[in-house]
Amino acid sequence: MSKDMHPGRVFAFMILLAIMITMSYVISGQLFKFGAMVISAFTTGEGAESAMQAGELMHKLTPVHNGLAVIVAIVMTICVVQRFLRTKNEMRGAFLKRMFLYEALAVGVVVVLFPFFWMLCTSFKPSGQELVISKTNPFDIVPSEPTLDNFRRVLKTDAASVAAGALDPIENKKNFGTYFLNSLLVATTAAFLVTLFASMGAYVFSKKELPYKQQMFMLLLATMMIPGMMFMVPQFFMVCKMGLFGTKWAMFLPHLASVFGIFMLKQFMDTIPDSLIEAAQIDGASEWQVFRVVIVPLALPIILTLFLLTFLFHWSNFLWQLIVTNFENPLSITLPVGLALFRGQYTSELGLIMSASCFSIVPIAVLFLFAQRYFIEGMTQGAVKE
Amino acid sequence: MAIRTSQDTAVAAGFLSPFMLLFGTFLIFPIFYSFYLSFFGSPTDYSLSNLEFVGLANYKRIIGDFQFWWSLGVTALYGVISIPLGICASLALALLLDNKLFGKSFFRSAFFLPNVLDMLVVGVIWTLIYAPKFGALAQITTWLMGENNFFNTTGLLGSPYTALLAVVIAMVLKGAGFGMVLFLAALQNIPEAVYEAADIDGASEWQKFTKITVPLLRPIIIFMVITGVIGSLNAFTEIYAMTSGGPQVVMGGETVGSTSVAGYYLFKQFDSGNYGYAAAISYMLLIITLGITWLQQRIASRNDAMEAKK
């Protein structure tokens, strides 16, 4: 056994193992600490004293989250060492390669997702303490004295805002709860209308006869090459001339014609056999019934995908919403515009800006968790087709 | 039968008309309307009515507008840096993931997640990461190198030499997962037999990568270049969120923004009420875009012809 041992390989394994132990301890430690922090923040009240209380609570929870992190690191170490010992000597090179691969991927995930984790952590930091980091370990970014005050302030439910709100209710409604609802309304309405019109249009392009159909479709595709920025000035003029400036309609109306949506749905509807439609027609279904009972249910996954993507587009359609927002009516502001305004007012209040950012990021991240297949397949669809 | 056909046509037109109406109104008409607007002057009072007809004055102004040509240069630079970096990052991730791995779908989703998040918010977060004194990067470098380091005093976004690069890094990290999924799908379509044949011929790993993998991924690379070009011409939100076109530099007697891309310059003109001029700029950009698209297709078809000859 010892004769076959490759000293270089064992050395490489030791280094990779050390990196793995450090990474698993730091990452799981931060995640568990984050969990403890959220619990402490939610169980304590408002103000600086509560932050101290939450800090004490977290201090009590330290053995728990630190212990969990140590357990994770130990369990992983045992598993990996056992696997390594069990691996046949000639396979060990491949084993080390795989270990390196996992570590490289883990570093990649940390780099890509770090900004968002930092955002979450900073949003729980008490005002004025965003700059305070642990002197011994700068990678410990989870706050030790968490508070929900930032969220209270951006929602204007903290004591000072509520007192001010008694005098000026409008001022009090200028909060991220309102902006969130506005964005939700705009994005949902737009997504609903886009999917409705696009699926009706795609049905015609895929299954119906119409003079100049092909030419129309080519025209649609040609406009996809034009950067959207070019439409800003004329669309703005049109919306204003229609008298819609500052209304919710203006926020999505010019973007209802989704060429991408038509393209995506047509690709899918081409795979629905014509015989199904004919069968429905023989059964005496009207044109609208054929569409509603045959086409829509069969194309539902792709329609849902388009719905989600359109929702996403309007959720972050910052430039257009910025120029059509009437700032004299602050209650019509949507999330991205609200955030841009807010950042101008509180340049150095990191905690406030970050907790405001959460309103845009967290719902979409949660949505992504549940519907990631639709998002990934939908967004990459057009490209894979050659 | 003839009646039946015309009725079908009517139904088809009925189904298509809501979409085509919107399409015609908001995507086709603006192309002409923008052209029309570009012959009008720029009111100083932000009013949309009583625009004065000025003929070709806007176009003459563009030709002499150093800021406009500068912003085009910045846009080109932005594309030249971000497109290859984006392709390399996505390809690297895809190659890492193109193995039999436990938890592959987790990694795939984790890398893809930033793509769906709001550009403005991502830009704001990165601004705070880059920020001197209190940003995350400044804190880490202070811990490592002491207070007097570049990241803590100026910050990546504070220097005209690094600001554009800093924006590109943030955007590449946000977008890498998208290209990764495309590359991954293409990589998995390459049959294993091709590599085995190359092994028999004694090809090295690098040769296999450059002679087999990259040529087979060419359609994806072309797609990413095309979308990257459109993305650079469309770039606005990331610049607005991260640099506001700054930091300013003096070039040939004029103060210009070192990250002021064309999209941002167009917005600035629009925002200060120069509607006619902004319309003229969008028209110029449209013509440039069409030119680039035409050029790309020429190159792609010429390459295809060359491939065919081999």
Interface residues (C-beta under 8 A of the other chain):
Chain A: R98 L101 Y102 A104 L105 G108 V109 V111 V112 L113 P115 F116 W118 M119 T122 E130 L131 I133 K135 P138 F139 I141 F197 A198 M200 G201 Y203 V204 F205 K208 E209 L210 P211 M216 L219 L220 T223 M225 I226 P227 G228 M229 M230 F231 M232 V233 P234 Q235 F236 F237 M238 C240 K241 L253 P254 H255 L256 A257 V259 I262 E287 F291 L312 W315 S316 F318 L319 I323 L335 P336 L339 A340 R343 S348 L350 I353 M354 S357 S360 I361 I364 A365 F368 L369 Q372 F375 I376 M379 T380 A383 V384 E386
Chain B: T5 D8 T9 V11 A12 A13 F15 L16 P18 F19 M20 L22 F23 T25 F26 L27 I28 F29 P30 I31 Y33 S34 L37 L48 L93 L96 L97 N99 L101 F107 R108 S109 A110 F111 F112 L113 P114 N115 V116 L117 D118 M119 L120 V121 V122 V124 I125 W126 L128 I129 K133 F134 A136 Q139 I140 W143 L173 A176 G177 F178 V181 L182 A185 A186 P219 I220 F223 T227 I230 L233 N234 F236 T237 Y240 A241 G263 L266 F267 F270 D271 Y275 A278 A279 S282 Y283 L285 L286 T289 L290 T293
